[in-house]
Every structure is written in structure tokens, then in C-alpha cells.
Amino acid sequence: MPEPIVWDLVVIGGGSAGLVASKTAAGFGAKVLLIERERLGGDCLWTGCVPSKALIAAGHRAAMVRDAGWTGAREWEADAFRSAMVSVQRAIETIAPVDSIDALEAENVSVLMGDARFTSEATLSVDGAEVRFRQALIATGTSPVIPAIAGDVVRMRTSESFWDLRELPERLVVLGGGAIGCELGQAMARLGSQVTIVHRGARILPKEDADASHIVHVAMLRDGVEVRTGRTAAALRSRDGESGVLSLDDGTTIDFDVLVAALGRAPHTDVLGLDLAGVRTDAEGYIAVDGMLRTTNPRIWAAGDVTGLPKFTHTAGVNGSVAATNAILGLRRRAETRVIPRVTFTSPEVAAVGLPPADADRRGHRVVTWDHAHSDRAIAEGDTTGYTRIVVDRRGTILGGTIVGPRAGETLGELTLAVQARLTTSTLAGTTHAYPTYNDPLWNTAVADVRHRLGRGVVARAIRVLRRIRRRRVA
């Protein structure tokens, strides 16, 4: 236990928000204590971004082998899965030192492992030891939702416990067709599992552009994933506590060896003693914060998934920095809620930011789409699936967009900057882009919008006048 002092900032939770907040505050010269009950790095490192992307990469390699014309044997697929899980662990072990106690202490952040619980508005207890603070930041994240299904008790894995698997399941059922369900489902199908995704909505990836959802659905079917939309789980029958039979609401059944729930996440703030600290939560248990991430206790802040704001590692990190800066320096920086980029790492990837294309018409905005069948790089690579779509106002200001295709998440960076900086398509079109890249379609959508605006209104009339004057002068 660190020496008994009053800490300038106590951070509860060692995930992305807590880590960035701690380093930010320490960088300002504050005395910072980070409290973590389990392991530093959070879900992103241990059960989220890092392992899932390693698994997806392994699935991609397996798909390339099959596309080359060799279907392989079951033994090869089992070896491929074991190799994939080795890659997962290797990726985690390589990145983990960055978030270690030693690394934090090197940046003047003290670390205390244990369970934190508030005991007053300015104190908390860590496994019985009192900690006093001037400011505190809650960054305890969320946990996967496990549904209650009638019938036998069967072990239901989540995005956290999935990584305990050591052998390739022959039959895998995934409940939920959101980003996590689709990413895991497609990767496992490529590695050789017989995968079924059960999704209660009318289409998978319901938060994304409908065209993007359709393209990913078709890609899933091509990879052997069975997708059942408009269906919910009704009952379970167990074989051995892990495998069994899932009955759906329409009376059909699905045999499975492993069952995974990917149905969203929820906070567990009831164990923090928030009532003693004067911190309120909403009906779902998320911590109520204002635009500057301050809670109902003016000396306590919150950042990351526990606030109910968009649940992404990048937003958690940015908001952790915002909250820590406000807490230590007394500034009034506001959390970004307008421009939140997101990527679903299926094949093809789906990347989006800003105003959705579906909302453009009712707001009087224009949607510009460039099909990747006209992308030279996509043609050269032999995969023209996907499109780039942007939303612009009448002045050409870029308000948002969706990109579907290989490396869409990389192209999203430029689109996000354009939306954040309120750039126009004229600025984007007038910027020289390297050729040929997967970024070309974004540039082409900008060019298409500029040409559209040049052909209308005052600008079009001015162009006609200038053209006539020029003709006379060079006649």
C-alpha cells in the first residue's frame, strides 16, 4: 500500500480510460493512484481488441488457403485454430508490458491492486485500507450481458471467456449479430467451425448502413456462416454442461458444441458504494455525467464504458484524458460526442463516422456514393466488394459517411478528420492523394460532389461567363 497521503487523483479501473487518465494527470505533476482489481490493460488488451484482431487475422490466412483451392482436412483446421490461439496469446504478451505496473510507475503513477469501494464523498476503501483523495475518476468499464434462457444450465461463453478455448469447436452458435458476434462468427467459420449466428433483429449489424449490413451478410454466407435473423433463443437442453441443443422461438433447433453470447454489455456499478459518494446512476446503472464528465459529486469524474457513452477503446482513452485534465487543471473541456469513428473488422470491414447516410434526406443533405467496382486498387486486387459513401450539406461540408471494403478502418482516419474539422469536399478533392490506394474512392466521392456543385447555381453561371470571356480572348 502506498504511503497514507491525500492523492490528487485516484483512478478506479486499469482499462483504456483509467490508464490514459492516470498518465495524463501524472504528466501534469499530480500525485496519482490507479486502483485495479484484476489486471491492467482492460478488456481491450485481454479479451477485446487485441485478441479478436489476432483471431481475425488467423481466420483471414485460413480463408486465403482455401481460396487458393485447397480445402484441407479437419486435422489441418484444428491445427490452424490452435495456432490462432497461440497468436492471440503472443499478441497479448507483446503488448501487455506497455500497461504494466513497472511502465506506469516509470510515468509516476502509483498502482494498487484490489477492490475499491467508496466510503464517503472523499474517501474509499481498497480491501479494507482507507484511501483519501482530492479528485477521483471512475473507469470500471462494463461486462458482457448473459441472457437468461429457459431449460438446462449450459456454460455460455462471452467475449471474455471465449479465449479459454483450446480446441476448435465443430459447431459454434453465436447469440447476437452485432459487431462482436459477426467478427467472432466469421473468423471461426474461416478456421473451420460450423457457425450459426442467431440475431433477433431484421438484419445483422443493425447500427450500420443497410447496404453495409447486406454486404457483410452475403460475405458471411460465403464463408459458411448460417445467419438466422428475426429469431430469439427460447430454451436450452444440455448434453454435458457445455454442448447441447438450442431451441429458437420458431420451434427450430440448433446443435452446438460451444455457445457464445454477444448481446451487449452492462455496467456493474452497484459494488462501488456510489450512494456513499453522492454519485448517481441512470436506470441501467451507468454513471450520470455532464458534458465535462463530472458526476453528481463535483470531485468525482467518470470516463469510458461505465458512462454509457459510445463503447469504444478510442473514446474511452480520449475521454479519460478529458476527465483527468478537467479534474487536475480545473478546465472545462467537453467530451466529444459528435464525431465518434467505429470499425467492424469483418471481411469486408465496415467503417463509419458522423451523420449516418440514412439520416441525410430528412435533414436536407446529399449522399454521394462511389462503388468499389470503379476503384482501380480494388480491381487490381480482384475484390471490388464494397463502397464509399459520404454525407454532405449544400456547401459541400462533409458531415459523415460509411466505408465498406478492405482496410476501410484505415481510410476512415481521413474521413473522421474531415468531419471533425468540418472540411469541404473541395478541400478533399484539391488534396493530392497517392495512387492507387483504397483511399481513392473517398477522394472520388469528393470530386463527384464538387462536380455536382459546379454544375449548379451561381457557381455554374460564373463558370459559363468565364468560359465565354476566355473564348473571346483566345479566338
Sequence and secondary structure as in RCSB ss.txt:
>XXXX:A:sequence
MPEPIVWDLVVIGGGSAGLVASKTAAGFGAKVLLIERERLGGDCLWTGCVPSKALIAAGHRAAMVRDAGWTGARE
WEADAFRSAMVSVQRAIETIAPVDSIDALEAENVSVLMGDARFTSEATLSVDGAEVRFRQALIATGTSPVIPAIA
GDVVRMRTSESFWDLRELPERLVVLGGGAIGCELGQAMARLGSQVTIVHRGARILPKEDADASHIVHVAMLRDGV
EVRTGRTAAALRSRDGESGVLSLDDGTTIDFDVLVAALGRAPHTDVLGLDLAGVRTDAEGYIAVDGMLRTTNPRI
WAAGDVTGLPKFTHTAGVNGSVAATNAILGLRRRAETRVIPRVTFTSPEVAAVGLPPADADRRGHRVVTWDHAHS
DRAIAEGDTTGYTRIVVDRRGTILGGTIVGPRAGETLGELTLAVQARLTTSTLAGTTHAYPTYNDPLWNTAVADV
RHRLGRGVVARAIRVLRRIRRRRVA
>XXXX:A:secstr
   S EEEEEEE  SHHHHHHHHHHHHTT  EEEEESS TTHHHHHTSHHHHHHHHHHHHHHHHHHHTT    HH
HHHHHHHHHHHHHHHHHHHHGGGGSHHHHHHTTEEEEES EEE SSSEEEETTEEEEEEEEEE    EE     E
ES   EE TTGGGG  S  SEEEEE  SHHHHHHHHHHHHTT EEEEEESSSSSSTTS HHHHHHHHHHHHHTT 
EEEES  EEEEEESSSSSEEEEETTS EEEESEEEE S EE  GGGTTHHHHT  B TTS B   TT B SSTTE
EE SGGGTS   HHHHHHHHHHHHHHHHH        S   EEE SSSEEEEEES GGGTGGGT EEEEEEGGG 
HHHHHHT    EEEEEE TT BEEEEEEEETTHHHHHHHHHHHHHTT BHHHHHTS   SSSTTHHHHHHHHHHH
HHHHTSHHHHHHHHHHHHHHHHHT 
